[in-house]
């Protein structure tokens, strides 16, 4: 048995599904994590204030993708998952006619997909990897890369195979889940302290990304425990969604 997790960026499935992945691996399930927007940026880099801001925050040099891939590999080694990297660059690096498409921070990254974004056409022409179950982001928060990844799976794969994960940490602030053209029902995956600790250790591998959401590792652990406990109604859990009427409903 194998299951695939589609990750828009190099950290998304660990943040959202890390405990579940560790639980699956312990049960003997082979897990592959496919990082969709993991390509290297163009050279020269787009002249964008957003690129400059994020590169400074990450502290990973002018070409951080090599470092971010290494972080992803270390995290998934802890989770027990195989890692695959695709070549589409992150939204902050994508261009049309040499000009960056997403330059205004949240106003662009959490808005509509740019009509000239080449990622959409690439994904339309590319079949995603298939498995018995394919986990995809629900698109909570509306990040363009998360929505592109979700819609890629919806376009090419039968809904009965798809399990939608809540995009953490965005899901901690926006609770509504809406999947285009489908009604969905929630499913909880309860986990124990072992899986929680593995997930925390895996998230800590992303040294370049921690400051985006938390002050430090201790802050991350508190936030994550609080969120997973609320999701589980007093127990640690991750929440997933399936299309209503499928066998998992």
Residue, then its C-alpha position, 0 to 999 in steps of 0.5 A: x500500500x502506498x499513499x502520496x502527499x502533494x505539498x505546494x512548498x517544502x514544509x506544507x505537508x509536514x506542518x499539516x500532516x506530519x503526525x499522520x505521516x508518522x502514524x502511516x509509516x509506523x503502520x507499514x504504509x509507504x508514503x511519498x511526499x511530492x513537492x510541487x513548487x520546489x524548482x530553482x528560481x530563474x537567474x537573475x532573480x526577479x527584482x521584487x521587494x517580496x523576494x528581497x523581504x523573504x530572502x532576508x527573513x529566511x537567512x538562506x542566501x540568494x539561492x535558498x532552494x538548495x537549503x530548503x530542499x535539504x530541510x525538507x529531506x531531513x524533516x521527511x527522514x524523521x517522518x519516514x517518507x520518500x521525497x520527490x521535488x518537481x521543478x516549478x518555482x515558488x510563486x514569488x519567483x514566477x515571471x511573465x516577460x521577465x517581470x515577477x507576477x506576485x510582488x505585493x506580499x499577501x495581497x498577491x500570494x493570497x489572491x487570485x492566480x495571475x492569468x499569466x502564471x505559467x504554473x497553471x498551464x504546466x500543471x494542466x499538461x502534467x498528470x500528478x502521481x497516482x496512488x491508492x490515496x492522494x492527500x492534497x491541500x484544501x487551500x485554506x487561506x487561499x495561497x495561490x500555490x496551495x490552490x493550484x496544487x489542489x486544483x491540479x489533483x481535482x483536474x486529473x484524479x478521481x475525487x474518490x482517491x483524494x483526501x484534503x488536508x487543512x493547510x496549517x498554520x493558515x487553518x488555525x485562523x480560517x476554519x472554513x474549508x471549501x473545495x470547488x464543485x464538491x461537498x466534503x465531510x471532515x475526518x479526524x486522525x487521532x494521534x499520540x504523543x509519539x507522533x506529536x513529538x515526531x511532527x515537532x522535530x520534523x517542523x524544527x528541521x525548517x530553520x529558514x521558515x520558523x520565523x515566518x510563523x513563530x518566535x522560536x521552536x517552543x512557541x511553535x510547539x505550544x501553538x501546534x499542541x493547542x491547535x491539534x487539541x482543539x481539532x481533536x476535541x481535547x485529544x491530539x488530532x489532525x483534520x482531513x476532508x473527503x468528498x461526500x458520497x465516497x467510500x470514506x464518507 
